Amino acid sequence: MAKTSLPRRLLHWIGRALIIFVVGSVLWVAIYRFVPPPITITMLANAVDGRGITKDWMSLDRMDRSMARAAIAAEDGNFCTHHGFDFNAIQKALQSNMEGERRIRGGSTISQQTAKNAFLWQNGGYLRKALEAWFTVLIELLWSKHRIMEVYLNIAETGIGTYGANAGAMRYFHHDASHLNAVEAARIAAILPLPKKRGAVAPTGFTRRYGDRIQRRIAIVQRSGYDGCLR
């Protein structure tokens, strides 16, 4: 019996690995449609660094509506209408960064950020970006927008070792996320891009100005129905 050539064996194993990855990732995403992610790679990395893990899951329906509206106002105005990727926002971010603006802009949607936070790691690179795109497609296919926002607001880092809007609300304002007002929700949303460097209590400088802008946008989100997919 003739032996299988090395290239053919490699292709065989690569094919099997791809099938396992696809099936495994689909099952993983399907499980998280119903089960809160128990832990993430980001949480584990911070725990190894000695920062601990503080989190307290709260359903999106129990959170004050201002928190989801603040996230949309700050991170993804087209959240309810895109299918995971906002190509206009990506183009604007690329153009802004190429023109050398002082603050680097990102074009990631809430769906992309949820995919990254739930299934991947924080550092960049082409591999992570490719995987992020894959998981973004999966959560958009298998989850509702309501679920995507719910997971996002429960696992996003809101301070050193603190994860989720509810844990952030208790850390900064000493009450849970069901009692957030628009000012508090805007301040939590303002620190999401840099949770280790920004504070929601008595913010100053850019963080304060950014939080004020988000607060004003919350009313626009509500009035214009940009959060309609969450109702």
C-alpha positions as CSV (number, residue, x, y, z in Angstrom):
1,M,0.0,0.0,0.0
2,A,1.4,3.3,-1.0
3,K,2.1,5.8,1.7
4,T,0.2,9.1,1.7
5,S,2.5,12.0,0.8
6,L,3.5,14.5,3.4
7,P,1.7,17.5,1.7
8,R,-1.5,15.4,1.5
9,R,-1.2,14.5,5.2
10,L,-0.7,18.1,6.1
11,L,-3.7,19.2,4.1
12,H,-5.7,16.4,5.9
13,W,-4.7,17.7,9.3
14,I,-5.3,21.3,8.4
15,G,-8.7,20.4,7.1
16,R,-9.6,18.6,10.3
17,A,-8.3,21.4,12.4
18,L,-10.5,23.9,10.5
19,I,-13.5,21.8,10.9
20,I,-12.9,21.4,14.7
21,F,-12.4,25.2,14.9
22,V,-15.5,26.1,13.0
23,V,-17.8,23.6,14.9
24,G,-16.2,24.5,18.2
25,S,-16.6,28.2,17.8
26,V,-20.2,27.9,16.6
27,L,-21.0,25.8,19.7
28,W,-19.2,28.3,21.9
29,V,-21.1,31.2,20.6
30,A,-24.4,29.3,20.7
31,I,-23.8,28.5,24.4
32,Y,-23.2,32.1,25.3
33,R,-26.5,33.0,23.7
34,F,-28.1,31.6,26.8
35,V,-25.3,31.4,29.4
36,P,-23.3,34.4,30.8
37,P,-19.6,34.1,29.9
38,P,-18.1,32.8,33.2
39,I,-14.7,34.4,32.5
40,T,-12.8,35.9,29.7
41,I,-9.1,36.0,28.6
42,T,-8.9,39.6,29.6
43,M,-10.2,38.8,33.1
44,L,-7.7,35.9,33.4
45,A,-4.8,38.1,32.3
46,N,-5.7,40.8,34.8
47,A,-6.1,38.2,37.6
48,V,-2.6,36.8,36.8
49,D,-1.3,40.4,37.2
50,G,-2.9,40.5,40.7
51,R,-5.7,42.9,39.8
52,G,-8.5,40.5,40.7
53,I,-11.9,40.1,39.1
54,T,-14.9,42.0,40.2
55,K,-18.1,41.4,38.2
56,D,-21.8,41.1,38.9
57,W,-24.0,40.1,35.9
58,M,-27.2,42.1,35.4
59,S,-29.7,41.5,32.6
60,L,-30.1,44.3,30.1
61,D,-33.8,44.5,31.0
62,R,-32.9,45.4,34.7
63,M,-30.3,48.0,33.8
64,D,-31.4,51.5,33.5
65,R,-32.0,52.2,29.8
66,S,-29.5,55.1,30.0
67,M,-26.6,52.7,30.1
68,A,-27.3,51.1,26.7
69,R,-28.1,54.4,25.2
70,A,-24.8,55.8,26.5
71,A,-22.9,52.9,25.0
72,I,-24.6,53.5,21.6
73,A,-24.0,57.2,21.9
74,A,-20.3,56.7,22.7
75,E,-19.3,53.6,20.8
76,D,-21.7,52.7,17.9
77,G,-24.5,55.0,16.7
78,N,-25.5,52.6,14.0
79,F,-25.6,49.6,16.3
80,C,-29.2,48.7,15.6
81,T,-28.9,49.0,11.8
82,H,-25.5,47.4,10.9
83,H,-24.8,43.7,10.7
84,G,-21.6,43.7,12.8
85,F,-19.4,46.1,10.8
86,D,-19.9,49.8,10.2
87,F,-17.8,50.4,7.1
88,N,-18.5,54.1,7.1
89,A,-17.1,54.4,10.6
90,I,-14.1,52.4,9.7
91,Q,-13.4,54.6,6.7
92,K,-13.7,57.7,8.8
93,A,-11.4,56.3,11.4
94,L,-8.8,55.4,8.8
95,Q,-9.0,58.8,7.2
96,S,-8.8,60.6,10.6
97,N,-5.8,58.5,11.7
98,M,-4.0,59.0,8.4
99,E,-4.4,62.7,8.7
100,G,-2.6,62.6,12.0
101,E,-5.3,63.6,14.5
102,R,-3.9,63.7,18.0
103,R,-6.4,61.0,19.3
104,I,-6.4,57.7,17.4
105,R,-9.9,56.8,16.4
106,G,-11.3,53.3,16.2
107,G,-13.9,52.0,13.9
108,S,-15.0,49.0,15.9
109,T,-18.6,48.4,16.5
110,I,-20.1,47.2,19.8
111,S,-20.6,43.8,18.1
112,Q,-16.8,43.6,17.2
113,Q,-15.9,44.7,20.7
114,T,-18.2,42.1,22.2
115,A,-16.7,39.4,20.0
116,K,-13.2,40.5,21.1
117,N,-14.0,40.8,24.8
118,A,-16.0,37.5,25.1
119,F,-13.8,35.2,23.0
120,L,-10.4,36.7,22.3
121,W,-7.6,38.8,23.8
122,Q,-7.0,42.5,23.8
123,N,-3.7,43.0,21.9
124,G,-4.0,43.7,18.2
125,G,-2.5,41.9,15.2
126,Y,-3.8,40.4,12.0
127,L,-4.7,37.0,13.6
128,R,-6.8,38.5,16.3
129,K,-8.5,40.9,13.9
130,A,-9.4,38.0,11.6
131,L,-10.7,36.0,14.5
132,E,-12.6,39.0,15.7
133,A,-14.3,39.3,12.3
134,W,-15.3,35.6,12.4
135,F,-16.8,35.8,15.9
136,T,-18.5,39.1,15.0
137,V,-20.3,37.3,12.1
138,L,-21.3,34.4,14.4
139,I,-22.8,36.6,17.2
140,E,-24.7,38.6,14.7
141,L,-26.1,35.4,13.2
142,L,-26.8,33.5,16.4
143,W,-27.5,36.3,18.9
144,S,-30.1,39.1,19.0
145,K,-28.9,42.7,19.2
146,H,-30.4,42.7,22.7
147,R,-28.1,39.8,23.7
148,I,-25.0,41.4,22.1
149,M,-25.6,44.6,24.1
150,E,-26.3,42.6,27.3
151,V,-23.0,40.7,27.0
152,Y,-21.1,43.8,26.1
153,L,-22.3,45.7,29.1
154,N,-21.6,42.8,31.4
155,I,-18.0,41.9,30.4
156,A,-16.5,45.2,29.2
157,E,-13.7,46.4,31.6
158,T,-15.0,49.4,33.6
159,G,-12.0,49.9,35.8
160,I,-8.9,48.0,37.0
161,G,-10.1,44.5,37.7
162,T,-13.8,45.6,37.4
163,Y,-16.0,44.2,34.6
164,G,-19.5,45.3,33.5
165,A,-21.7,48.3,34.0
166,N,-23.2,46.9,37.1
167,A,-19.9,46.3,38.9
168,G,-18.7,49.7,37.6
169,A,-21.9,51.4,39.0
170,M,-21.3,49.9,42.4
171,R,-17.6,50.8,42.3
172,Y,-18.1,54.4,41.3
173,F,-21.6,55.4,42.5
174,H,-22.3,52.9,45.2
175,H,-25.6,51.6,43.7
176,D,-26.3,49.0,41.0
177,A,-26.9,49.7,37.3
178,S,-30.7,49.6,37.6
179,H,-30.5,53.0,39.3
180,L,-28.0,54.8,37.0
181,N,-29.0,58.2,35.8
182,A,-27.9,59.7,32.4
183,V,-24.8,61.5,33.9
184,E,-23.5,58.3,35.6
185,A,-24.2,56.1,32.5
186,A,-22.4,58.7,30.3
187,R,-19.4,58.7,32.7
188,I,-19.1,54.9,32.6
189,A,-19.3,54.9,28.8
190,A,-16.6,57.6,28.7
191,I,-14.1,55.4,30.5
192,L,-14.7,52.3,28.4
193,P,-11.9,52.9,25.8
194,L,-9.3,53.3,28.6
195,P,-10.7,51.9,31.8
196,K,-7.3,51.7,33.5
197,K,-6.5,55.3,33.0
198,R,-9.9,57.1,33.2
199,G,-12.1,57.5,36.3
200,A,-15.9,57.9,36.4
201,V,-15.9,59.8,39.7
202,A,-15.1,63.6,39.3
203,P,-13.5,63.2,35.9
204,T,-11.4,66.0,34.5
205,G,-10.1,67.1,31.1
206,F,-11.0,65.1,28.1
207,T,-12.8,62.4,30.1
208,R,-15.2,65.0,31.6
209,R,-15.8,66.7,28.2
210,Y,-16.3,63.4,26.5
211,G,-18.8,62.3,29.2
212,D,-20.7,65.5,28.8
213,R,-21.0,64.9,25.1
214,I,-22.2,61.4,25.6
215,Q,-24.8,62.6,28.1
216,R,-26.2,65.0,25.5
217,R,-26.2,62.3,22.9
218,I,-28.2,60.0,25.1
219,A,-31.3,62.2,24.6
220,I,-30.7,62.0,20.8
221,V,-30.4,58.2,20.9
222,Q,-33.7,58.0,22.8
223,R,-35.5,60.6,20.7
224,S,-34.4,59.2,17.4
225,G,-35.0,55.6,18.3
226,Y,-31.3,54.5,17.7
227,D,-31.9,52.0,20.5
228,G,-35.0,50.6,19.0
229,C,-33.6,47.1,18.5
230,L,-33.2,46.8,22.3
231,R,-36.9,47.4,23.2
